[in-house]
Amino acid sequence: MSRILVTGAAGFIGFHVCRRYLAEGAGVIGVDSLNDYYEVQLKRDRLAQLESQAEFSFHHFDLADRDKVADLFDRESLTTVIHLAAQAGVRYSLTNPHAYVDSNLVAFVNVLEGCRHTQVKHLVYASSSSVYGSNTLLPFAVEHNVDHPISLYAATKKANELMAHTYSHLYGLPTTGLRFFTVYGPWGRPDMAMYIFTRKVSHGEPIDVYNNGNMQRDFTYIDDIVTGIQNTAANIPTPDENWSSDMPNPASSQAPYRVYNIGNNQPVELMYVIEQIEKHVGKLAIRNMMPIQPGDVQATFADVDALVRDVDFRPNTPIETGIERFVQWYREYHGIESFA
């Protein structure tokens, strides 16, 4: 039986990844610090569902603790590591930079060391569409340069890709980075726009609409993200025979290293998302039009050709379907019979 480590197991994406693997009969080991970046109760509620499964075991500690990470890797016989734990949030990084160093850099090197010393077969880790930074050429392709991040969060995710490549090159550790594009869906994060808008519209509170609504995001439904992670985890990278040091492709290497986008490949206007939330909540939003915020980009759009070519998967859940499912979950989770 596969022994899979999922870090950030109580987080939004980590929870869904664990649940999918458990449903398929895999043994899953979860790690999470349960920090209070957002409501801890939501994390505990996710975790309670996972802990009801016999093949799930949970470890509560911070991955920045080198000794605890090393001990976990030494005690468990792991085949695959899916590293999703991180300090998230672009705007939060403007005021809490040290949290990103500890959670996204120190923790990541501890995980890399654990994988290296225990001969893990494949490390799959979360990167982010935010690494594209100042790029304006759409759609964002993994072959594009990503040397101009505009938030510390983005810089740490770019650093993760560089660190992973170093371990792939020096130690032959197969690593794959996944640049997620605006993930949403049931059990989503309360700090994300989908959750914030649904909560505020349902309560008749104003919503802040940044850049006066002139924003596009490649919203990607959680089930598509999970399938992309699983398919990628099963596709262990090997050295790219066509890689050239004269014209280096940043998404592959002479080492067993890959980077992919996972996005819906269909950017959506923010105002349309608000309209869909209004439709399913049954109320009109009170819109507070605001300028663009530091660290934000105007548009994201994922080129997923490499993912389709190598992993044979293309996200395809329509935004209308995803928002309907999210609003339905929101009502059920919060015990709301009617928004009226």
N, C-alpha and C positions, 0 to 999 in steps of 0.2 A: 504494500500500500504506500502511496506517495506520502511524504512528510513535508508539508508546506508551511513555511513561516510567513505570516502576514503581519507586518508592523502597521501600527495605526488601525488595529482591528476594530476598535470602537468608533472610528471615524466613519464618515459618510461612505466613501468608496471602499474602505477596508471592510466594513460590515457586509456590504453586498458581495464582495469577493469571497469572504469567508463563507457566507451563506450558500453561494453557488457551489463552491468546492465541497462543502459538507453534504449538500444535496446529491452530489455525484459520488459520495462515498470516500472522499479523501480524508486523511488525518490532517487537521489544521491546528497550528500553534499560533496564538495571537498574542501580541504585545501592544500595550498602550499605556501612556502616562496619565490619561484622563485629566489633562490640564483644563483650566477654566477659561480658555479663549472664548468659548461659547458655552451654553448651558450644559453642565456635566450630566444632568438628569437624562438628556436626550442620548448621550453616550452610554449611560448605564442601561437605558431601555433597549438600545441596540444590543448591548452586550448580553443582556438577560436572554434574548432570543438565541444567541449563539451558545451560551453556556447550557442551554437545555439539550444540546446535542452531545452524544457520548464521545464523538471523535474530536471534540474541541477542547483544548486546554488553554488557559489564559495566564499571562504573566503581567503584573502591574508594576512597571518601573519605567524610568526615563532612559532612552537609548543613549543619552549623553554620558551615562554611567558606564565607563569602559569595562570595569570588572564584571558587572552584571551581564553585559552583552557577551563578553568572552565566555562566561560561565554557561550561559544559555546555549551558545553554539557548541560548546564542549559536551554538554549533556544530551543534546538532541541530535538525532541523525537526520539531517535535513537534505532533501533533494533539490528543493527550489525555495528561493527567498523572494517575496514580493514586498518591496519596501515602499510603503505608502505614508508612513508617519512623517510629519513635517509641521513646521509652523506655517500656517497658510495665511493668505491675505496680503494684498498689495498695499492697501492704505495703512494697515496696522504696522507694516514694516517701517513706515515713516517716523513712528514715535516709539517703537520698541525694537530697535535693531539687534540688541544682544540676544533676544529670543530666537532670532533667525540664525545667528552664528551657532548657538548651542544645539538647536533642534535640526537644522538643515545641513550644517557642516560637520560639527563634532560628532553628532549621532551617525552621520553617513559614513564617516571614515571608520567608526567602530563597527558598523555593519559590513563594510568592505573587508576589514581585517578578519571578522568572523567568517565570512565567506571564503576568504583566501586560505585561512588555516584549517578549515574543515572540508575543503574540496567540494563546496556547493556546486551543483551542475549548472545553475543558471540564476543570476540575479536580475530581476526585473524591478525597475524603480520609477517613481513618479517624477517626471519633469513637468514642464508647464508651457502653455502657449505664450506666457509672459516673457519668455526668453527672446522673442522676436523684437521686443523693445521698440526702438525707433524705426524699424523696418516699415515701409509703406507699400511695398510691392506685394499685391495679393493675387492668388492665395499664398499663404505662408507655406513654403516647402522646406523639407529637412535639409535640402542642399543649400539653402540660403545662409548667408553670414548672420550670426547672432552675437556680435561683439559689442552691441550698444544697448544694454539693459537700461530701463528707466526707473527701476525700483530695486531696493536691496533684495526683496523676495526673488525677483527675476534673476538677479546676480547670483544668488545662492543656488538656484536651479541650474543655471549655466555652469556653475562651479561643480555641481554634482555630475554633470555630463563629462567634464574634464577629468574629475577624480576617477570616475568609472573607467574612462579610457585608459588612464594610467595603469589601473589594476588589470585591465584586460591585456595591455601591452606587456607589463612586467611579469605578471603571474599566470597569464593564460586564463583568467577568470572570464567566462562568458557573461556579458552584461548587455541589457537592453533598456534604454531610456524611453519613456512614453510621455510625449508632450500632450497633456490633456487640455481640451478646449471647453471651457465653461460648462462644467458638469452639473446636471440638475436631475431631480426626480424624488420619489418617496424617500423619506428619512434623510432629506438633504440638510445642509448646514443653515442655521438661522442667520448667519452673517451674509448669505448670498442673496442677490437681488430677487430671485424667484420667491424665496421664503419671506423676505422683508415686504415685498409688494403684496403678496397674498395676505399676510397678517394685517398690514396697515389698511388695505382696501376693505377687508372684511370688518375692520373696526371703525371705518369711516375717518381714518387718519390720513393726513397728507403724505405723499411719497415724494422723495427727492429724485428728480429726473436729471441726471448729469448731462453736460454738454447740450442742454436744451433738447434732449431726446435724440440728437444726431449721433447715435451710437449703433453699431452693429456687432453682434456676437454670434459665434458659431456654437450655439447651444447644443450640447451632446447629452443624450439621455443615458441614465446610469446603466441600464441593461446593456447598451451598446459598449459602454466603457468596460464593463466586466467581461463581456465576450472578447473584446480586443485584448484585454490583459491575459485571459486564459489562452487564447490562440497564440499570443506572443510568447507566453511562458513555455508553451509546448514546442516553440520554434527556436531552438538553441542556436545562437549565431556562431558562424565560423568565419575565419578570415576571408575578406573579400578579394578574390583573385584578380578582379579588375581595378582594384584601388591603385592609384598612382600618386607617388609623392611629388610629382611635378604639378599635378592638378588635383590636390587632395579633396575628396568628398567628405565633408564634415559629418555625414550621417553613417559612414561605415569606416572600415580600417583594415590594415594588414593584421590587426588583432581581432579576436572574436567579440566584436562590438557593433551595436546598431542603435540608432535613434529613429523613432517614428512619431508622427502626429496621430492622435486619435480625436477626430472631430467629425461633426455631421456633414462637413463639406458643403454647407449651405447656410451662410450668414443670415441672420434675421434682424430686422429693425427692432430696436428696443420698444418703440411705440406699439408695434404689432404684438409683442409679448405682453405689454400692459393691457392691450385690448382683449387678448385671449384670457388673461386672468380676470378681467372685468366680466367677461362672458360667463365663466364658470363659477365665479363668486356671486354674480348677480347684482353687482354694485358698480357704479362708476368711480374711478379713482379721482382723488383731489391731487392735482399735479403741481408740484413746486419745482419750477424749472430752474436749473442750476448750471454754472459753468463746469467745464471738465475739471476733474480733480487731479492733483499731482500724482504721477505714476500710472494714470489710466491711459489707454490707447483708444482711438476712435473706432477701430474695426479689427475684428479677428476673422480669419477664414482659413480653414485647414485644407492643404493639399494632402490627400491620403493615398496617393498613387503608390508610394513605397509600401505602405501597410497592405494594400490590396495585392500588390505583386508578391510580397514575401510571405504574408500571413494569411492571405486569401480571406480578408474580412473588410467590409465597408459599413460603417455605422449608417443607419437608415431610418431611425424612428422620427416621424414628423413632429415638429414642435407642437402642433395642435393636440396630438395624442399624448405627448409627454406632459404638457401642462394640465390637461384634463386628469391624468393619473395622479399628478402631484397634488392638485387641489383636492381631489377625492381623499388621498392619504392625509392631507392636512386636516380635513374635517374629521376624519376617523380618529386620528391621533389625539386631537384636542377635544374630542367628544362634542363636536358642534353638529347639532341636528340640522340647522339651517342658518345661513348667513343673514337672512332677512331680519 
